[in-house]
């Protein structure tokens, strides 16, 4: 469609999630028309985020340190652990200001079609965290879609024998949706109405 560098930029932008071909083209032309200082700041921000941002060694959330701010916060309850698929889900839940416990980020969901099984997720690390007995309740906050439900079912079977209270987010979240797109009120109500899961 275009020649050289511009086409390369459109193709790279088009690989980003949620960016289709037309959006990629619009963004590329915006960058082309932008002040060089603005483009340099964007380029530098991308470089720095790849250099500095890593995953928390405790929970798997994003952080610039070895531990994220939530794991370092002594005011957070260590008795309640919320298990989510991705770090972006932590952000969505934190916006509700309803949850004062800690998190565990799995790094995805069970999806046999894409070749993602339980061993590809941070389930082993979750079981290690639960071994010390500090956690008394695990809230499973996986996405309400097929993959999230499969992951929740697997986790429930793993956690039940440990004698913990295992709960799942209540209704209010649309089936087939993602936590990151839920508004604060809906997500807050889902937390308030969570229920214990029986296997």
C-alpha positions in Angstrom: 0.0 0.0 0.0 2.7 2.5 1.1 6.4 2.4 0.5 9.2 1.6 2.9 9.3 2.9 6.4 5.7 4.2 6.5 4.4 0.7 5.4 6.5 -0.9 8.1 5.1 1.5 10.7 1.5 0.7 9.6 2.2 -3.0 9.8 3.8 -2.8 13.3 0.9 -0.6 14.6 -1.6 -3.1 13.1 -0.1 -5.9 15.2 -1.2 -4.1 18.4 -4.4 -5.4 20.1 -7.5 -3.5 19.1 -5.8 -1.7 16.3 -7.2 -2.6 12.9 -5.7 -1.6 9.5 -7.5 1.7 9.3 -6.6 2.7 12.8 -3.0 1.7 12.2 -2.9 3.9 9.1 -4.5 6.9 11.0 -1.9 6.5 13.8 1.0 6.3 11.4 -0.1 9.5 9.6 -0.6 11.2 12.9 3.0 10.3 13.9 4.2 11.4 10.5 2.6 14.8 11.0 3.6 15.2 14.6 6.4 17.4 16.0 9.7 15.4 16.1 10.0 16.1 19.8 6.6 14.4 20.4 7.7 11.4 18.4 11.0 11.3 20.4 9.1 11.3 23.7 6.9 8.5 22.5 9.9 6.5 21.3 11.7 7.1 24.6 8.7 6.1 26.7 8.4 2.8 24.8 12.1 2.1 25.3 12.0 2.9 29.0 8.9 0.8 29.7 10.6 -2.2 28.1 13.8 -1.6 30.1 12.2 -0.8 33.5 8.9 -2.5 33.8 8.9 -6.2 35.0 6.7 -8.5 36.9 6.4 -8.6 40.7 8.3 -11.6 42.0 5.5 -12.2 44.6 2.2 -11.8 42.7 3.1 -11.3 39.0 1.7 -7.8 38.8 3.6 -5.2 36.8 6.2 -3.2 38.8 9.4 -1.3 38.4 10.8 -2.9 41.5 11.2 -6.6 42.5 7.8 -6.2 44.3 4.8 -4.2 43.3 3.3 -1.4 45.5 0.4 -3.7 46.5 2.7 -6.4 47.8 4.8 -3.8 49.6 1.8 -2.2 51.3 1.5 -3.3 54.9 -2.1 -2.1 55.1 -3.2 -4.8 52.6 -4.7 -7.9 54.1 -2.6 -11.1 53.6 -5.6 -13.3 54.5 -7.5 -12.6 51.3 -6.0 -13.3 47.9 -7.7 -12.4 44.6 -6.6 -14.5 41.6 -6.8 -12.7 38.2 -5.7 -13.6 34.7 -3.6 -10.5 33.8 -2.0 -7.5 35.4 -4.6 -5.3 33.7 -7.3 -7.0 35.8 -5.6 -5.8 38.9 -6.0 -2.2 37.7 -9.7 -2.8 37.0 -10.3 -4.2 40.4 -8.3 -1.5 42.2 -10.5 1.2 40.5 -13.4 -0.1 42.5 -11.7 0.6 45.9 -13.6 -2.4 47.3 -10.8 -4.9 47.7 -8.1 -4.5 50.4 -6.4 -7.9 50.0 -3.5 -9.0 47.8 -3.4 -10.4 44.3 -2.0 -13.3 42.3 -1.7 -12.8 38.6 -1.8 -16.1 36.6 -0.5 -14.7 33.4 -3.4 -15.9 31.2 -6.1 -18.5 31.2 -6.4 -22.2 30.3 -7.0 -22.3 26.6 -6.3 -25.7 24.9 -7.0 -24.3 21.4 -4.1 -21.9 21.8 -2.0 -24.5 23.6 -2.2 -22.9 27.0 -2.5 -25.4 29.8 -2.3 -25.2 33.6 1.5 -25.6 33.5 1.8 -22.5 31.4 0.2 -20.3 34.1 1.5 -19.2 37.5 -0.5 -21.9 39.3 2.5 -23.5 40.9 3.5 -20.1 42.4 0.0 -19.7 43.7 0.1 -23.0 45.5 3.5 -22.1 47.0 2.0 -18.8 48.3 -0.8 -20.6 49.9 1.5 -23.1 51.7 2.3 -20.8 54.7 -1.3 -20.7 55.9 -1.7 -16.9 56.0 -4.3 -16.9 53.3 -7.8 -18.0 54.4 -9.9 -16.9 51.4 -9.1 -17.1 47.7 -11.3 -15.0 45.4 -11.2 -16.3 41.8 -11.7 -13.3 39.5 -11.0 -14.8 36.1 -12.9 -13.4 33.1 -16.5 -14.7 32.7 -15.8 -16.4 29.4 -15.1 -20.0 28.4 -11.3 -19.8 29.1 -11.9 -17.9 32.4 -14.5 -20.5 33.5 -12.2 -23.4 32.7 -9.4 -21.8 34.7 -11.8 -21.1 37.6 -13.0 -24.7 37.6 -9.4 -26.0 37.6 -8.4 -23.7 40.4 -11.4 -24.6 42.5 -10.5 -28.3 42.3 -6.9 -27.5 43.3 -7.9 -25.2 46.2 -10.8 -27.1 47.8 -8.7 -29.8 49.5 -6.6 -27.0 51.2 -9.6 -26.0 53.5 -9.7 -22.5 52.3 -12.8 -20.4 51.6 -12.9 -20.2 47.8 -15.2 -17.7 46.2 -16.0 -16.5 42.7 -17.0 -13.0 41.6 -20.8 -12.7 41.7 -23.1 -11.7 38.8 -22.9 -8.2 37.4 -20.2 -9.0 35.0 -21.3 -9.8 31.5 -20.7 -13.4 30.2 -18.1 -13.3 27.5 -16.7 -9.9 28.7 -13.3 -8.9 30.1 -12.6 -7.4 33.5 -10.7 -4.5 32.1 -13.8 -3.2 30.3 -16.1 -3.5 33.3 -17.1 -0.2 34.9 -16.3 0.5 38.6 -19.8 0.1 39.8 -20.5 -3.2 38.1 -17.1 -4.6 39.3 -17.7 -3.3 42.8 -21.1 -5.0 43.0 -19.6 -8.2 41.7 -17.1 -8.1 44.6 -19.7 -7.3 47.2 -21.9 -10.2 46.0 -19.2 -12.8 45.6 -20.3 -16.3 46.6 -18.5 -19.4 47.9 -18.0 -22.1 45.3 -18.9 -25.7 45.9 -17.5 -28.5 43.8 
